């Protein structure tokens, strides 16, 4: 344990330079996952003054379009957090997450079901005294695009003075996804209409993470092992594309606080094949690195990473070997979070949203979130 703590101190010293947000309209918000409600609310309470808004994450939706609350917001630890936040005039806007594309289409394409779904959302917000709602409907089908726009339009109208916020997946420019753009590529083959989202969402939160290998151009300019959570170069491309149709005054940049572990083997595009194993919080990586005497290094994307051979754990990494399984861990620490905050400010965005606040992020990151 002492070795892990020592490694944390060394890495934090390596990446930490004191900073603070400039006064003004720049907003900090963050998602608190219901599955880590105790540690997430405790961490948020400890840094409450950093926030303009808090997003309990959150409500889910059943296959037939009805809301479900796995969080139990009417009980502790949520009640203490919500009461303290309201006392400081911090917005409480819970997230409704839905990732079933077929079910989303079935509900939103049916006027009766769509209207009932909207009514249920409005009633939920009003009954709980929330300041609005954060819509996180992912994995939508292409044919759902227009129905989703109608849904946002009608929800925006029904919510009155309450806020409507939208999450959107990161859209990588097509020219960065292909060496040569296919002749039959349909630029409109997407599920989010940015113009309509700009019109009917008070804030648009771009989930600018889980980059992996999606940007072929950056893959080519970063030879060797490269599978970032969110390279600032890629994030800027995503934001610049969105900002063509969405006002920067509405854009909130989503910033990751976690990492991924991969198994890497020789071969494939770029010389390696990547199998994503799972997501983790930074402490997990440090617990693996410490007994191996491995010092994580800063990647070209500004994140921390190290690679090791799990089948011969005493052997440090010196390149991917074909005779041994090679694992890579890459994660977002305080320094990489600061990079994204600085980028959001330089691009003139409304603010940032942290995903996720659960007691597991690099604690030094809070020096940049206040």
HELIX and SHEET records of a PDB file:
HELIX    1   1 UNK A    2  UNK A   15  1                                  14    
HELIX    2   2 UNK A   34  UNK A   36  5                                   3    
HELIX    3   3 UNK A   37  UNK A   46  1                                  10    
HELIX    4   4 UNK A   48  UNK A   50  5                                   3    
HELIX    5   5 UNK A   78  UNK A   87  1                                  10    
HELIX    6   6 UNK A  101  UNK A  108  1                                   8    
HELIX    7   7 UNK A  111  UNK A  128  1                                  18    
HELIX    8   8 UNK A  142  UNK A  144  5                                   3    
HELIX    9   9 UNK A  145  UNK A  158  1                                  14    
HELIX   10  10 UNK A  174  UNK A  177  1                                   4    
HELIX   11  11 UNK A  194  UNK A  200  1                                   7    
HELIX   12  12 UNK A  216  UNK A  221  1                                   6    
HELIX   13  13 UNK A  232  UNK A  242  1                                  11    
HELIX   14  14 UNK A  269  UNK A  271  5                                   3    
HELIX   15  15 UNK A  282  UNK A  291  1                                  10    
HELIX   16  16 UNK A  310  UNK A  312  5                                   3    
HELIX   17  17 UNK A  334  UNK A  346  1                                  13    
HELIX   18  18 UNK A  363  UNK A  368  5                                   6    
SHEET    1   A 9 UNK A  67  UNK A  69  0                                        
SHEET    2   A 9 UNK A  53  UNK A  61 -1                                        
SHEET    3   A 9 UNK A  27  UNK A  33  1                                        
SHEET    4   A 9 UNK A 351  UNK A 355  1                                        
SHEET    5   A 9 UNK A 251  UNK A 256  1                                        
SHEET    6   A 9 UNK A 203  UNK A 207  1                                        
SHEET    7   A 9 UNK A 163  UNK A 169  1                                        
SHEET    8   A 9 UNK A 132  UNK A 137  1                                        
SHEET    9   A 9 UNK A  91  UNK A  98  1                                        
SHEET    1   B 5 UNK A 272  UNK A 280  0                                        
SHEET    2   B 5 UNK A 259  UNK A 266 -1                                        
SHEET    3   B 5 UNK A 326  UNK A 331 -1                                        
SHEET    4   B 5 UNK A 304  UNK A 308 -1                                        
SHEET    5   B 5 UNK A 297  UNK A 298 -1                                        
END                                                                             
